[in-house]
Amino acid sequence: MFGPRPRSFYCSIPAKQRRAALASALFAKLQDGEVIVVDGLPSQTPSTKDAHKLLCAVDAQDSALIITHKHDPIAYRSVRNLANVDIMPLSDLNAHAVLLRRHLVFTPLAFDQLLAKDWSTKTKKDREPGNV
């Protein structure tokens, strides 16, 4: 009579909390010295061997998250077969992905975009001159 009924336990997290969690996770990685900026990911043809050599050179082959400035299909195809290595564009970066891997490997352009990002927790509405 009272059988199981589907129920969603989904809970959305506010944007300010997501932004604060990402900033906190990135700051922790910076403090621990686990952020690396490298140039030289394969860009012409996919090459897992070259990508692995690059990660070995910076001692991040065991667990790494590679962050690019935009979706790069060649770099993605180069690292997709490497164990414990993920790749994502900066726009998709989140706190869970940052904490999942030990090292963060940024491309120079992605790191510059990260530093240029506004990390304040206030919304655009709160930053208008008339609001206090």
DSSP file (Angstrom, degrees, kcal/mol; ACC not computed):
  #  RESIDUE AA STRUCTURE BP1 BP2  ACC     N-H-->O    O-->H-N    N-H-->O    O-->H-N    TCO  KAPPA ALPHA  PHI   PSI    X-CA   Y-CA   Z-CA
    1    1 A M              0   0    0      0, 0.0     2,-0.5     0, 0.0     0, 0.0   0.000 360.0 360.0 360.0 -48.3    0.0    0.0    0.0
    2    2 A F        +     0   0    0      3,-0.0     3,-0.1     0, 0.0     0, 0.0  -0.551 360.0 168.8-110.3  66.4    2.7    2.5    0.9
    3    3 A G        -     0   0    0     -2,-0.5     2,-0.0     1,-0.2     0, 0.0  -0.093  45.1 -68.2 -71.3 173.2    5.5    1.3   -1.4
    4    4 A P        -     0   0    0      0, 0.0    -1,-0.2     0, 0.0     0, 0.0  -0.343  48.1-160.4 -65.4 142.8    8.7    3.2   -2.1
    5    5 A R        -     0   0    0     -3,-0.1     2,-0.1    -2,-0.0    -3,-0.0  -0.973  26.7-104.1-123.5 139.4    8.3    6.5   -4.0
    6    6 A P        -     0   0    0      0, 0.0     2,-0.4     0, 0.0     0, 0.0  -0.365  42.9-178.7 -62.9 138.3   11.2    8.2   -5.8
    7    7 A R        -     0   0    0     -2,-0.1     2,-0.5     2,-0.0    -2,-0.0  -1.000  21.1-139.4-141.2 137.6   12.6   11.2   -3.9
    8    8 A S        -     0   0    0     -2,-0.4     0, 0.0     1,-0.1     0, 0.0  -0.845  11.0-173.1 -98.6 128.9   15.3   13.6   -4.8
    9    9 A F        +     0   0    0     -2,-0.5    -1,-0.1     2,-0.0     2,-0.1   0.091  36.4 144.4-102.3  20.7   17.7   14.7   -2.1
   10   10 A Y        -     0   0    0      1,-0.0     2,-0.4     2,-0.0    -2,-0.1  -0.350  26.2-175.2 -64.0 136.9   19.4   17.2   -4.4
   11   11 A C        -     0   0    0     -2,-0.1     2,-0.3     2,-0.0    -2,-0.0  -0.982  16.6-139.8-135.8 121.6   20.4   20.4   -2.6
   12   12 A S        -     0   0    0     -2,-0.4    -2,-0.0     1,-0.0     0, 0.0  -0.617  12.3-139.3 -85.1 141.7   21.9   23.4   -4.5
   13   13 A I        -     0   0    0     -2,-0.3     5,-0.1     1,-0.1    -1,-0.0  -0.837  28.1-107.5 -98.7 133.6   24.8   25.2   -3.0
   14   14 A P     >  -     0   0    0      0, 0.0     4,-2.1     0, 0.0     3,-0.3  -0.207  24.6-118.2 -60.0 151.0   24.7   29.0   -3.3
   15   15 A A  H  > S+     0   0    0      1,-0.2     4,-2.5     2,-0.2     5,-0.2   0.849 112.8  56.4 -60.8 -37.1   27.2   30.6   -5.8
   16   16 A K  H  > S+     0   0    0      1,-0.2     4,-2.3     2,-0.2    -1,-0.2   0.895 108.5  47.1 -63.1 -39.7   29.0   32.6   -3.0
   17   17 A Q  H  > S+     0   0    0     -3,-0.3     4,-2.4     2,-0.2    -2,-0.2   0.887 111.7  50.2 -70.1 -38.5   29.7   29.4   -1.1
   18   18 A R  H  X S+     0   0    0     -4,-2.1     4,-2.2     2,-0.2    -2,-0.2   0.921 112.6  47.5 -63.4 -42.8   30.9   27.6   -4.2
   19   19 A R  H  X S+     0   0    0     -4,-2.5     4,-2.3     1,-0.2    -2,-0.2   0.906 112.9  48.4 -64.9 -42.3   33.2   30.5   -5.0
   20   20 A A  H  X S+     0   0    0     -4,-2.3     4,-2.3     2,-0.2    -1,-0.2   0.879 110.7  51.3 -66.5 -37.6   34.5   30.6   -1.4
   21   21 A A  H  X S+     0   0    0     -4,-2.4     4,-2.4     2,-0.2    -2,-0.2   0.907 111.2  47.5 -65.8 -41.9   35.1   26.9   -1.4
   22   22 A L  H  X S+     0   0    0     -4,-2.2     4,-2.6     2,-0.2     5,-0.2   0.925 112.3  49.2 -64.5 -44.4   37.1   27.1   -4.7
   23   23 A A  H  X S+     0   0    0     -4,-2.3     4,-2.3     1,-0.2    -2,-0.2   0.901 112.3  48.6 -62.0 -40.9   39.2   30.0   -3.4
   24   24 A S  H  X S+     0   0    0     -4,-2.3     4,-2.1     2,-0.2    -1,-0.2   0.904 111.9  48.5 -66.1 -42.1   39.9   28.1   -0.2
   25   25 A A  H  X S+     0   0    0     -4,-2.4     4,-2.0     2,-0.2    -2,-0.2   0.910 113.1  47.4 -65.7 -42.1   40.9   25.0   -2.0
   26   26 A L  H  X S+     0   0    0     -4,-2.6     4,-2.3     2,-0.2    -2,-0.2   0.904 111.2  51.3 -65.7 -40.8   43.2   26.9   -4.4
   27   27 A F  H  X S+     0   0    0     -4,-2.3     4,-2.4    -5,-0.2    -2,-0.2   0.894 108.5  51.6 -63.8 -39.7   44.8   28.8   -1.5
   28   28 A A  H  X S+     0   0    0     -4,-2.1     4,-1.9     2,-0.2    -1,-0.2   0.905 109.9  49.2 -63.8 -40.8   45.5   25.5    0.4
   29   29 A K  H  X>S+     0   0    0     -4,-2.0     5,-2.5     2,-0.2     4,-0.5   0.894 110.9  50.5 -65.0 -39.1   47.2   24.1   -2.7
   30   30 A L  H ><5S+     0   0    0     -4,-2.3     3,-0.9     1,-0.2    -2,-0.2   0.914 109.9  50.1 -64.2 -42.3   49.3   27.3   -3.1
   31   31 A Q  H 3<5S+     0   0    0     -4,-2.4    -1,-0.2     1,-0.2    -2,-0.2   0.866 110.8  49.5 -63.4 -36.4   50.4   27.1    0.6
   32   32 A D  H 3<5S-     0   0    0     -4,-1.9    -1,-0.2    -5,-0.2    -2,-0.2   0.528 112.9-119.0 -81.5  -5.4   51.4   23.4    0.2
   33   33 A G  T <<5S+     0   0    0     -3,-0.9    -3,-0.2    -4,-0.5    -2,-0.1   0.826  74.9 128.7  73.4  31.6   53.4   24.2   -2.9
   34   34 A E      < +     0   0    0     -5,-2.5    70,-2.9    -6,-0.1     2,-0.5   0.160  39.3  99.1-105.9  17.3   51.3   21.9   -5.1
   35   35 A V  E     -a  104   0A   0     -6,-0.3     2,-0.4    68,-0.2    70,-0.2  -0.920  49.5-178.6-107.3 127.8   50.6   24.4   -7.9
   36   36 A I  E     -a  105   0A   0     68,-3.2    70,-3.4    -2,-0.5     2,-0.6  -0.981  17.1-155.0-128.7 136.1   52.8   24.1  -11.0
   37   37 A V  E     +a  106   0A   0     -2,-0.4     2,-0.3    68,-0.2    70,-0.2  -0.958  25.2 171.9-111.1 120.2   52.8   26.3  -14.1
   38   38 A V        -     0   0    0     68,-2.6     2,-0.4    -2,-0.6     3,-0.2  -0.936  22.5-158.0-129.2 150.8   54.2   24.5  -17.2
   39   39 A D        +     0   0    0     -2,-0.3    68,-0.1    68,-0.2    -2,-0.0  -0.993  65.1  67.3-123.3 134.4   54.4   25.3  -20.8
   40   40 A G        +     0   0    0     -2,-0.4    -1,-0.1     1,-0.2    14,-0.1   0.553  48.1 154.2 131.6  15.8   54.8   22.5  -23.3
   41   41 A L        -     0   0    0     -3,-0.2    -1,-0.2     1,-0.1    34,-0.1  -0.451  63.8 -84.9 -64.2 147.3   51.7   20.4  -23.4
   42   42 A P        +     0   0    0      0, 0.0    36,-0.1     0, 0.0    -1,-0.1  -0.324  57.9 164.7 -56.0 128.8   51.3   18.7  -26.8
   43   43 A S        +     0   0    0     31,-0.1    31,-0.1    -3,-0.1    32,-0.1   0.593  65.6  44.6-123.5 -19.0   49.6   21.1  -29.1
   44   44 A Q  S    S+     0   0    0      1,-0.4    30,-0.0    30,-0.1     0, 0.0   0.913 124.4   3.6 -93.1 -54.6   50.1   19.8  -32.7
   45   45 A T  S    S-     0   0    0      2,-0.0    -1,-0.4    29,-0.0     2,-0.1  -0.976  85.7 -98.2-131.8 146.0   49.4   16.1  -32.4
   46   46 A P        +     0   0    0      0, 0.0     2,-0.3     0, 0.0    29,-0.1  -0.418  44.7 172.5 -64.4 133.6   48.2   14.1  -29.4
   47   47 A S     >  -     0   0    0     27,-0.2     4,-2.0    -2,-0.1     5,-0.2  -0.824  21.7-175.8-148.0 103.8   51.1   12.4  -27.6
   48   48 A T  H  > S+     0   0    0     -2,-0.3     4,-2.5     1,-0.2     5,-0.2   0.856  89.4  58.1 -65.7 -34.5   50.6   10.6  -24.3
   49   49 A K  H  > S+     0   0    0      2,-0.2     4,-2.2     1,-0.2    -1,-0.2   0.922 107.7  45.1 -62.8 -45.1   54.3    9.9  -24.1
   50   50 A D  H  > S+     0   0    0      2,-0.2     4,-2.1     1,-0.2    -1,-0.2   0.894 113.1  50.8 -66.3 -39.6   55.2   13.6  -24.3
   51   51 A A  H  X S+     0   0    0     -4,-2.0     4,-2.2     1,-0.2    -2,-0.2   0.903 110.9  48.7 -64.9 -40.2   52.5   14.5  -21.8
   52   52 A H  H  X S+     0   0    0     -4,-2.5     4,-2.4     2,-0.2    -2,-0.2   0.900 109.8  51.7 -66.4 -40.5   53.8   11.8  -19.4
   53   53 A K  H  X S+     0   0    0     -4,-2.2     4,-2.0     2,-0.2    -1,-0.2   0.899 109.4  51.0 -61.1 -40.5   57.4   13.1  -19.8
   54   54 A L  H  X S+     0   0    0     -4,-2.1     4,-1.2     2,-0.2    -2,-0.2   0.918 111.7  46.2 -63.8 -44.2   56.3   16.6  -19.0
   55   55 A L  H  <>S+     0   0    0     -4,-2.2     5,-3.1     1,-0.2     6,-0.4   0.864 112.2  51.2 -67.9 -35.1   54.5   15.5  -15.8
   56   56 A C  H ><5S+     0   0    0     -4,-2.4     3,-1.0     3,-0.2    -1,-0.2   0.859 104.6  58.2 -67.4 -34.7   57.5   13.4  -14.8
   57   57 A A  H 3<5S+     0   0    0     -4,-2.0    -1,-0.2     1,-0.3    -2,-0.2   0.826 113.1  38.0 -65.6 -31.3   59.8   16.4  -15.3
   58   58 A V  T 3<5S-     0   0    0     -4,-1.2    -1,-0.3    -3,-0.1    -2,-0.2   0.298 114.1-117.7-101.6   8.7   57.8   18.4  -12.8
   59   59 A D  T < 5S+     0   0    0     -3,-1.0    -3,-0.2    -4,-0.2    -2,-0.1   0.900  82.2 116.3  57.9  47.3   57.3   15.4  -10.5
   60   60 A A      < +     0   0    0     -5,-3.1    -4,-0.2    -6,-0.1     3,-0.2   0.047  31.0 109.7-128.1  24.7   53.5   15.4  -10.8
   61   61 A Q        +     0   0    0     -6,-0.4     3,-0.2     1,-0.2    -5,-0.1   0.719  69.6  62.9 -76.9 -20.0   52.9   12.0  -12.5
   62   62 A D  S    S-     0   0    0      1,-0.3     2,-0.3    -7,-0.1    -1,-0.2   0.887 124.2  -7.4 -75.4 -37.9   51.3   10.3   -9.5
   63   63 A S  S    S+     0   0    0     -3,-0.2    40,-2.0    38,-0.1     2,-0.3  -0.800  78.9 155.8-161.8 113.4   48.2   12.6   -9.2
   64   64 A A  E     -cb  85 103A   0     20,-2.2    22,-2.2    -2,-0.3     2,-0.5  -0.992  31.6-153.0-146.0 149.1   47.6   15.8  -11.2
   65   65 A L  E     -cb  86 104A   0     38,-2.3    40,-3.0    -2,-0.3     2,-0.5  -0.988  20.8-153.6-118.5 117.5   44.8   18.0  -12.5
   66   66 A I  E     -cb  87 105A   0     20,-3.3    22,-2.4    -2,-0.5     2,-0.5  -0.813   8.3-162.7 -95.3 127.4   45.8   19.9  -15.6
   67   67 A I  E     -cb  88 106A   0     38,-2.9    40,-1.7    -2,-0.5     2,-0.2  -0.948   7.4-174.5-116.0 122.6   44.0   23.2  -16.1
   68   68 A T  E     -c   89   0A   0     20,-1.8    22,-2.2    -2,-0.5     3,-0.1  -0.673  35.6-116.7-108.3 166.0   44.0   24.9  -19.5
   69   69 A H  S    S-     0   0    0     -2,-0.2     2,-0.3    20,-0.2    22,-0.2   0.781  95.7  -1.0 -76.1 -25.1   42.6   28.3  -20.5
   70   70 A K  S    S-     0   0    0     20,-0.1     2,-0.2    19,-0.1    -1,-0.1  -0.931 102.8 -60.9-150.6 172.9   40.0   26.7  -22.8
   71   71 A H        -     0   0    0     -2,-0.3    -2,-0.0    18,-0.1    17,-0.0  -0.430  50.6-171.0 -62.3 124.4   38.9   23.3  -24.0
   72   72 A D     >  -     0   0    0     -2,-0.2     4,-2.4     1,-0.1     5,-0.2  -0.905  10.8-171.1-122.5  99.9   41.9   21.8  -25.8
   73   73 A P  H  > S+     0   0    0      0, 0.0     4,-2.3     0, 0.0     5,-0.1   0.827  86.0  52.7 -64.3 -31.2   41.0   18.5  -27.5
   74   74 A I  H  > S+     0   0    0      2,-0.2     4,-1.4     1,-0.2   -27,-0.2   0.929 111.8  44.6 -70.8 -43.8   44.7   17.7  -28.4
   75   75 A A  H  > S+     0   0    0      2,-0.2     4,-1.5     1,-0.2    -1,-0.2   0.889 112.8  53.3 -65.7 -37.8   45.8   18.0  -24.8
   76   76 A Y  H  X S+     0   0    0     -4,-2.4     4,-1.2     1,-0.2     3,-0.4   0.931 109.4  47.3 -61.8 -45.3   42.8   16.1  -23.6
   77   77 A R  H  < S+     0   0    0     -4,-2.3     4,-0.3     1,-0.2    -1,-0.2   0.771 108.8  57.5 -67.7 -24.4   43.6   13.2  -26.0
   78   78 A S  H  < S+     0   0    0     -4,-1.4    -1,-0.2     1,-0.2    -2,-0.2   0.831 117.7  28.7 -74.7 -31.9   47.2   13.3  -24.8
   79   79 A V  H >< S+     0   0    0     -4,-1.5     3,-1.4    -3,-0.4    -2,-0.2   0.447  90.1  95.6-110.2  -0.4   46.4   12.7  -21.1
   80   80 A R  T 3< S+     0   0    0     -4,-1.2    -1,-0.1     1,-0.3    -3,-0.1   0.758  87.9  48.8 -67.2 -22.4   43.2   10.7  -21.2
   81   81 A N  T 3  S+     0   0    0     -4,-0.3     2,-0.4    -3,-0.2    -1,-0.3   0.467  87.3 103.4 -93.9  -2.1   45.1    7.4  -20.8
   82   82 A L  S X  S-     0   0    0     -3,-1.4     3,-1.1     3,-0.1     2,-0.2  -0.672  76.6-119.8 -83.4 131.7   47.3    8.5  -17.9
   83   83 A A  T 3  S+     0   0    0     -2,-0.4     3,-0.1     1,-0.2    -2,-0.1  -0.459  91.0   5.9 -70.7 139.4   46.1    7.1  -14.6
   84   84 A N  T 3  S+     0   0    0      1,-0.2   -20,-2.2    -2,-0.2     2,-0.4   0.751 101.2 117.4  60.2  29.1   45.2    9.7  -11.9
   85   85 A V  E <   -c   64   0A   0     -3,-1.1     2,-0.3   -22,-0.2   -20,-0.2  -0.993  38.9-179.9-126.8 125.4   45.5   12.6  -14.3
   86   86 A D  E     -c   65   0A   0    -22,-2.2   -20,-3.3    -2,-0.4     2,-0.4  -0.841   9.7-158.4-118.5 158.5   42.6   14.8  -15.2
   87   87 A I  E     +c   66   0A   0     -2,-0.3   -20,-0.2   -22,-0.2    -2,-0.0  -1.000  19.1 156.0-137.9 139.0   42.3   17.8  -17.5
   88   88 A M  E     -c   67   0A   0    -22,-2.4   -20,-1.8    -2,-0.4     2,-0.1  -0.990  40.7-102.1-156.7 154.5   39.7   20.6  -17.6
   89   89 A P  E >   -c   68   0A   0      0, 0.0     3,-1.4     0, 0.0     4,-0.3  -0.404  37.6-111.7 -75.0 159.2   39.4   24.2  -18.7
   90   90 A L  G >  S+     0   0    0    -22,-2.2     3,-1.2     1,-0.3   -21,-0.1   0.813 115.1  63.4 -60.7 -31.8   39.6   26.9  -16.2
   91   91 A S  G 3  S+     0   0    0      1,-0.2    -1,-0.3   -22,-0.2   -22,-0.1   0.753 104.3  47.1 -67.1 -23.2   35.9   27.7  -16.6
   92   92 A D  G <  S+     0   0    0     -3,-1.4    -1,-0.2     2,-0.0    -2,-0.2   0.392  82.4 129.7 -96.5   1.8   34.9   24.3  -15.3
   93   93 A L    <   +     0   0    0     -3,-1.2     2,-0.3    -4,-0.3   -71,-0.1  -0.316  30.6 169.9 -63.5 135.2   37.2   24.4  -12.3
   94   94 A N     >  -     0   0    0      1,-0.1     4,-1.9   -72,-0.1     5,-0.2  -0.931  46.4-106.0-142.2 166.2   35.5   23.5   -9.0
   95   95 A A  H  > S+     0   0    0     -2,-0.3     4,-2.3     1,-0.2     5,-0.2   0.862 115.9  54.9 -63.8 -38.1   36.6   22.8   -5.4
   96   96 A H  H  > S+     0   0    0      1,-0.2     4,-1.4     2,-0.2    -1,-0.2   0.925 109.1  47.0 -62.8 -44.5   36.0   19.0   -5.7
   97   97 A A  H  > S+     0   0    0      1,-0.2     4,-0.9     2,-0.2    -1,-0.2   0.877 111.6  51.9 -65.5 -37.0   38.2   18.7   -8.7
   98   98 A V  H  < S+     0   0    0     -4,-1.9     3,-0.3     1,-0.2    -1,-0.2   0.907 114.1  42.2 -65.4 -42.1   41.0   20.7   -7.0
   99   99 A L  H  < S+     0   0    0     -4,-2.3    -1,-0.2     1,-0.2    -2,-0.2   0.666 102.8  69.2 -80.9 -15.7   40.9   18.6   -3.9
  100  100 A L  H  < S+     0   0    0     -4,-1.4     2,-0.3    -5,-0.2    -1,-0.2   0.850 100.5  47.5 -70.9 -35.1   40.6   15.3   -5.8
  101  101 A R  S  < S-     0   0    0     -4,-0.9   -37,-0.1    -3,-0.3   -36,-0.1  -0.770  75.0-136.1-110.7 154.2   44.2   15.4   -7.2
  102  102 A R  S    S+     0   0    0     -2,-0.3     2,-0.3     1,-0.1   -38,-0.2   0.931  85.2  41.5 -75.2 -46.6   47.4   16.2   -5.4
  103  103 A H  E     - b   0  64A   0    -40,-2.0   -38,-2.3   -43,-0.2     2,-0.6  -0.805  65.4-149.5-107.6 143.9   49.1   18.6   -7.9
  104  104 A L  E     -ab  35  65A   0    -70,-2.9   -68,-3.2    -2,-0.3     2,-0.6  -0.962  14.0-166.5-107.6 120.6   47.5   21.4  -10.0
  105  105 A V  E     -ab  36  66A   0    -40,-3.0   -38,-2.9    -2,-0.6     2,-0.3  -0.929   9.6-171.2-112.3 111.5   49.3   21.9  -13.3
  106  106 A F  E     -ab  37  67A   0    -70,-3.4   -68,-2.6    -2,-0.6   -38,-0.2  -0.734  22.2-129.6-100.5 147.1   48.4   25.2  -15.0
  107  107 A T     >  -     0   0    0    -40,-1.7     4,-2.4    -2,-0.3     5,-0.2  -0.637  36.3-109.7 -80.6 155.8   49.2   26.4  -18.5
  108  108 A P  H  > S+     0   0    0      0, 0.0     4,-2.1     0, 0.0     5,-0.2   0.893 118.3  48.5 -57.2 -41.9   50.6   29.9  -18.4
  109  109 A L  H  > S+     0   0    0      1,-0.2     4,-2.1     2,-0.2     5,-0.1   0.894 111.4  49.7 -66.8 -39.1   47.6   31.5  -20.0
  110  110 A A  H  > S+     0   0    0      2,-0.2     4,-2.1   -43,-0.2    -1,-0.2   0.885 110.4  50.6 -66.0 -38.8   45.2   29.7  -17.6
  111  111 A F  H  X S+     0   0    0     -4,-2.4     4,-2.2     2,-0.2    -2,-0.2   0.898 109.5  50.5 -67.5 -39.3   47.3   30.8  -14.5
  112  112 A D  H  X S+     0   0    0     -4,-2.1     4,-1.6    -5,-0.2    -2,-0.2   0.903 111.2  48.8 -63.1 -40.9   47.2   34.4  -15.7
  113  113 A Q  H  X S+     0   0    0     -4,-2.1     4,-0.7     2,-0.2    -2,-0.2   0.865 109.5  52.9 -66.6 -35.7   43.4   34.2  -16.1
  114  114 A L  H >< S+     0   0    0     -4,-2.1     3,-0.7     1,-0.2    -2,-0.2   0.913 109.9  47.3 -65.5 -42.3   43.1   32.7  -12.7
  115  115 A L  H 3< S+     0   0    0     -4,-2.2    -1,-0.2     1,-0.2    -2,-0.2   0.815 110.2  53.3 -69.3 -29.4   45.1   35.6  -11.1
  116  116 A A  H 3< S+     0   0    0     -4,-1.6    -1,-0.2    -5,-0.2    -2,-0.2   0.601  86.5 109.4 -80.1 -11.1   43.0   38.1  -13.0
  117  117 A K  S << S-     0   0    0     -3,-0.7     2,-0.7    -4,-0.7    -3,-0.0  -0.372  76.5-117.9 -69.5 143.2   39.7   36.7  -11.7
  118  118 A D        -     0   0    0      1,-0.1    -1,-0.1    -2,-0.1    -2,-0.1  -0.734  29.8-176.0 -81.6 115.8   37.7   38.7   -9.2
  119  119 A W        +     0   0    0     -2,-0.7    -1,-0.1   -96,-0.0   -96,-0.1   0.291  37.2 125.0 -99.6   9.4   37.6   36.6   -6.0
  120  120 A S        -     0   0    0      1,-0.1    -2,-0.0     2,-0.1  -101,-0.0  -0.373  59.7-138.5 -67.9 150.5   35.4   38.8   -3.9
  121  121 A T  S    S+     0   0    0      2,-0.0     2,-0.2  -102,-0.0    -1,-0.1   0.480  71.9 103.8 -88.8  -2.6   32.3   37.1   -2.5
  122  122 A K  S    S-     0   0    0      1,-0.1     2,-0.1     2,-0.0    -2,-0.1  -0.521  70.1-126.5 -79.2 148.2   30.1   40.1   -3.3
  123  123 A T     >  -     0   0    0     -2,-0.2     4,-1.2     1,-0.1     3,-0.2  -0.371  28.6-101.9 -84.4 170.3   27.8   40.0   -6.2
  124  124 A K  T  4 S+     0   0    0      1,-0.2     4,-0.4     2,-0.2     3,-0.3   0.871 123.7  56.0 -60.4 -36.7   27.7   42.6   -9.0
  125  125 A K  T >4 S+     0   0    0      1,-0.2     3,-0.9     2,-0.2    -1,-0.2   0.886 106.3  50.3 -62.8 -38.8   24.5   44.1   -7.4
  126  126 A D  T 34 S+     0   0    0      1,-0.2    -1,-0.2    -3,-0.2    -2,-0.2   0.755 105.7  57.1 -71.7 -24.0   26.4   44.5   -4.1
  127  127 A R  T 3< S+     0   0    0     -4,-1.2    -1,-0.2    -3,-0.3    -2,-0.2   0.473  77.6 116.6 -87.8  -2.2   29.3   46.3   -5.8
  128  128 A E  S X  S-     0   0    0     -3,-0.9     3,-1.2    -4,-0.4    -3,-0.0  -0.368  76.8-116.6 -67.1 148.9   27.3   49.1   -7.3
  129  129 A P  T 3  S+     0   0    0      0, 0.0    -1,-0.1     0, 0.0    -3,-0.0   0.802 110.2  55.1 -58.2 -33.0   28.1   52.6   -6.0
  130  130 A G  T 3  S+     0   0    0      2,-0.0     2,-0.3     0, 0.0    -4,-0.1   0.709  92.9  83.1 -76.2 -19.3   24.7   53.2   -4.4
  131  131 A N    <         0   0    0     -3,-1.2    -5,-0.0    -6,-0.2     0, 0.0  -0.663 360.0 360.0 -90.0 139.6   24.7   50.1   -2.3
  132  132 A V              0   0    0     -2,-0.3    -1,-0.1    -5,-0.0    -6,-0.1   0.365 360.0 360.0-114.4 360.0   26.5   50.0    1.1
